[in-house]
Amino acid sequence: MQHSVAIFGGGVAGLSAAHELAERGFQVRVYERKPVPAMYLFILNLGGLTLGPLLPGVFNDYLFKDEKMIGSSVALTTAGAAVLMLVLFRATLRPYRSHYQLAQSQAAAPVTAAH
């Protein structure tokens, strides 16, 4: 009997896992909403790695114009990132739920062995 495995996400880790499991004899299904998410996450991470350290300095130099306001600059950057995170989370919640429900319904379906 061949086991079936569902992998969510066609990024590097998902495709590596799919390849490894397929070599071990598993029937593998990779679910990816669109080809965009991996690049989308890369751009978000790149933005976080550049804007995260940059924004407190910019706020400190141009908004507050005082070295002693670094705590406020970091707090403002953190608050802005939190708002952005909530907006992005809300935007992806509905597609995630529908994808999750689809996977659950397919996982509940009986698996037949191929002869």
C-alpha positions as a Markdown table, in Angstrom:
| # | Residue | x | y | z |
|---|---|---|---|---|
| 1 | Met | 0.0 | 0.0 | 0.0 |
| 2 | Gln | 1.4 | 3.3 | -1.1 |
| 3 | His | 1.0 | 6.2 | 1.4 |
| 4 | Ser | -0.2 | 9.6 | 0.2 |
| 5 | Val | 1.4 | 12.8 | 1.5 |
| 6 | Ala | 0.2 | 16.4 | 1.0 |
| 7 | Ile | 2.8 | 19.2 | 1.1 |
| 8 | Phe | 1.6 | 22.8 | 1.3 |
| 9 | Gly | 3.9 | 25.3 | -0.3 |
| 10 | Gly | 6.1 | 24.9 | -3.4 |
| 11 | Gly | 9.1 | 26.8 | -2.0 |
| 12 | Val | 12.5 | 25.3 | -1.5 |
| 13 | Ala | 11.6 | 23.3 | 1.6 |
| 14 | Gly | 8.4 | 22.0 | 0.2 |
| 15 | Leu | 9.9 | 20.9 | -3.1 |
| 16 | Ser | 12.8 | 19.3 | -1.3 |
| 17 | Ala | 10.5 | 17.4 | 1.0 |
| 18 | Ala | 8.4 | 16.3 | -2.0 |
| 19 | His | 11.4 | 15.0 | -3.8 |
| 20 | Glu | 12.7 | 13.1 | -0.8 |
| 21 | Leu | 9.4 | 11.5 | -0.1 |
| 22 | Ala | 8.8 | 10.6 | -3.7 |
| 23 | Glu | 12.1 | 8.8 | -3.8 |
| 24 | Arg | 11.1 | 6.8 | -0.7 |
| 25 | Gly | 7.9 | 5.6 | -2.5 |
| 26 | Phe | 5.3 | 8.0 | -1.2 |
| 27 | Gln | 2.6 | 9.4 | -3.5 |
| 28 | Val | 3.2 | 13.2 | -3.1 |
| 29 | Arg | 0.9 | 16.1 | -3.8 |
| 30 | Val | 2.3 | 19.6 | -3.6 |
| 31 | Tyr | -0.3 | 22.4 | -3.1 |
| 32 | Glu | 0.7 | 25.9 | -4.1 |
| 33 | Arg | -1.8 | 28.6 | -4.4 |
| 34 | Lys | 0.1 | 30.6 | -7.0 |
| 35 | Pro | 3.6 | 30.8 | -8.2 |
| 36 | Val | 3.9 | 34.2 | -6.6 |
| 37 | Pro | 4.1 | 33.4 | -2.8 |
| 38 | Ala | 7.8 | 32.4 | -2.7 |
| 39 | Met | 8.9 | 35.6 | -4.4 |
| 40 | Tyr | 6.4 | 37.5 | -2.3 |
| 41 | Leu | 8.0 | 36.2 | 0.9 |
| 42 | Phe | 11.4 | 36.9 | -0.4 |
| 43 | Ile | 10.6 | 40.5 | -1.2 |
| 44 | Leu | 9.0 | 40.9 | 2.3 |
| 45 | Asn | 12.1 | 39.5 | 4.0 |
| 46 | Leu | 14.3 | 41.7 | 1.9 |
| 47 | Gly | 12.2 | 44.7 | 2.9 |
| 48 | Gly | 12.4 | 43.7 | 6.5 |
| 49 | Leu | 16.1 | 43.2 | 6.4 |
| 50 | Thr | 16.7 | 46.6 | 4.9 |
| 51 | Leu | 13.9 | 48.8 | 6.2 |
| 52 | Gly | 14.0 | 47.3 | 9.7 |
| 53 | Pro | 17.4 | 48.7 | 10.5 |
| 54 | Leu | 17.0 | 51.8 | 8.3 |
| 55 | Leu | 13.7 | 53.3 | 9.5 |
| 56 | Pro | 14.6 | 54.0 | 13.1 |
| 57 | Gly | 17.7 | 56.0 | 11.9 |
| 58 | Val | 15.6 | 57.9 | 9.3 |
| 59 | Phe | 12.9 | 58.7 | 11.9 |
| 60 | Asn | 15.6 | 59.7 | 14.4 |
| 61 | Asp | 17.4 | 62.0 | 12.0 |
| 62 | Tyr | 14.6 | 63.5 | 10.0 |
| 63 | Leu | 11.4 | 63.2 | 12.1 |
| 64 | Phe | 12.6 | 63.7 | 15.7 |
| 65 | Lys | 16.0 | 65.3 | 15.0 |
| 66 | Asp | 17.3 | 64.1 | 18.4 |
| 67 | Glu | 19.6 | 61.2 | 19.2 |
| 68 | Lys | 17.8 | 60.6 | 22.5 |
| 69 | Met | 14.6 | 59.7 | 20.7 |
| 70 | Ile | 15.9 | 56.3 | 19.3 |
| 71 | Gly | 13.5 | 54.5 | 21.6 |
| 72 | Ser | 10.6 | 56.3 | 20.0 |
| 73 | Ser | 12.0 | 55.7 | 16.5 |
| 74 | Val | 12.2 | 51.9 | 17.2 |
| 75 | Ala | 8.7 | 51.9 | 18.7 |
| 76 | Leu | 7.3 | 53.8 | 15.6 |
| 77 | Thr | 9.0 | 51.3 | 13.3 |
| 78 | Thr | 7.7 | 48.3 | 15.3 |
| 79 | Ala | 4.1 | 49.7 | 15.3 |
| 80 | Gly | 4.2 | 50.3 | 11.6 |
| 81 | Ala | 5.5 | 46.8 | 11.0 |
| 82 | Ala | 2.7 | 45.4 | 13.2 |
| 83 | Val | 0.1 | 47.2 | 11.2 |
| 84 | Leu | 1.5 | 46.0 | 8.0 |
| 85 | Met | 1.7 | 42.4 | 9.3 |
| 86 | Leu | -2.0 | 42.5 | 10.3 |
| 87 | Val | -3.0 | 43.9 | 6.9 |
| 88 | Leu | -1.1 | 41.1 | 5.1 |
| 89 | Phe | -2.4 | 38.4 | 7.5 |
| 90 | Arg | -6.0 | 39.5 | 6.8 |
| 91 | Ala | -5.4 | 39.6 | 3.1 |
| 92 | Thr | -4.1 | 36.0 | 3.0 |
| 93 | Leu | -6.5 | 34.4 | 5.6 |
| 94 | Arg | -9.4 | 33.7 | 3.2 |
| 95 | Pro | -7.3 | 31.9 | 0.6 |
| 96 | Tyr | -5.5 | 29.9 | 3.3 |
| 97 | Arg | -8.9 | 28.8 | 4.8 |
| 98 | Ser | -10.2 | 27.6 | 1.5 |
| 99 | His | -7.0 | 25.8 | 0.7 |
| 100 | Tyr | -6.9 | 24.2 | 4.1 |
| 101 | Gln | -10.5 | 23.0 | 3.8 |
| 102 | Leu | -9.8 | 21.5 | 0.3 |
| 103 | Ala | -6.8 | 19.6 | 1.8 |
| 104 | Gln | -8.9 | 18.3 | 4.7 |
| 105 | Ser | -11.6 | 17.1 | 2.4 |
| 106 | Gln | -9.0 | 15.3 | 0.2 |
| 107 | Ala | -7.3 | 13.8 | 3.2 |
| 108 | Ala | -10.7 | 12.5 | 4.5 |
| 109 | Ala | -11.3 | 10.7 | 1.2 |
| 110 | Pro | -10.4 | 7.0 | 1.2 |
| 111 | Val | -7.1 | 6.2 | -0.5 |
| 112 | Thr | -7.2 | 3.3 | -3.0 |
| 113 | Ala | -4.2 | 1.3 | -3.7 |
| 114 | Ala | -3.0 | 1.3 | -7.4 |
| 115 | His | -2.6 | -2.2 | -8.9 |
